[in-house]
């Protein structure tokens, strides 16, 4: 299966921005699969954040719509999540994944995003 490695998290003040990256190990898979970002806050269940299809169409959870942007770069085998106007409730570990990996229960280590003053 394709391996995914998330990066780009950190500590940011409310109202700030971060860009998360998720690098895939296999271009052949990356180019044809749907890619998604999820997040899991402490004590909460993992929740879906955004999806980008292999054709570039996107979808977002209501909680992030208008603030987050998902995109993919086929040349770099990377999917991004640009996060603007961050709020304290965006604090979570963020994960990227594909439907196939999810079906097998495979998740990466994620990247921590902390929004705090």
Secondary structure, DSSP 8 states (H G I E B T S, - for coil): ---EEEE--EEE-TT--EEEEEEES-HHHHTTS-EEEEEE-TTS--EEEEEE-TT--EEE-TTTTTTEEEEEETTTTEEEEEE-S--GGG-EEEEEE-HHHHHTT-----EEEEE--
